[in-house]
């Protein structure tokens, strides 16, 4: 069973466009122009020296900003973590924790995308698990934390990617008539998450360290103040919007889902359905449970309507297993 739990930043130049920087931030063109009316040798040497000095300053500027890009201060990576370790990614205080994660999950968290937006790579990126702990330093933002993960993936996993636009088969989520008992407006207090009969209730997230804070990263854009749990044949979510609910659906059916309900939230959702494949381990699934498409309509009064969805996809060019430390 896979469970997900409840994560203007400063601009960082990833690439310095020298022409734009020169036009906007450098001296005027007239002050850099070589004055051919003056004595050739002395004036030309001074003009060239000025240009070289300015180019050196721009290069130093770019080098300084490249050095200050967010990165973990120290990172520990272990393979094959305990089976009961939680598949989460979170910053607690000044530490990043991913007790049991796949590389595919890390790419998703680091780039704020869904699994369907990741293509390519060897099979081990979604089968082998790693325990990762790193020092972030104090007061990092979610965007800083994701930038640190991306830097770690490039350094320790030698990950190289590029982005392409793909036209994927997906769905629109629309409101229709039907039972809405399992779709309820959220109350002032967070209601407990609910699991099907025979499945233990999801544990609450760990408390923040003394004087610290928690930045959950696993949920990405589906993050809510009350959390969500996602299993192979059910999920339970509290205080989420319909757009966030569509994101949870896309993770289950592995297709893009766009919210077209025109309904406002937040809402509490509970959904039980028949998984497409047998779930791992002794997880009870009722033989009478409907498909997720039928469950969405019968239990929530919603419908998944097929449509093509233009989607940005991260394509993995190359990657390596990390060295443990």
Secondary structure by P-SEA (a helix, b strand, c coil): ccccccccccccccccaaaaaaaccccccccccccccccccaaaaaaaaaaaaaaaaaaaaaaaaaaacccccbbbbbcccccccccbbbbcccccccccccaaaaaaaaaccccccccccccccccbbbbbbbbccccccaaaaaaaaaaaaaaccccccbbbbbbccbbbbbbccccccccccccccccccccccccccccccccccccbbbbbcccccccccccccccccccccccccaaaaaaaaaaaacbbbbbcccccccbbbbbbbbcccccccbbbbbcccccaaaaaaacccbbbbbbbbbbbbbbbccbbbbbcc
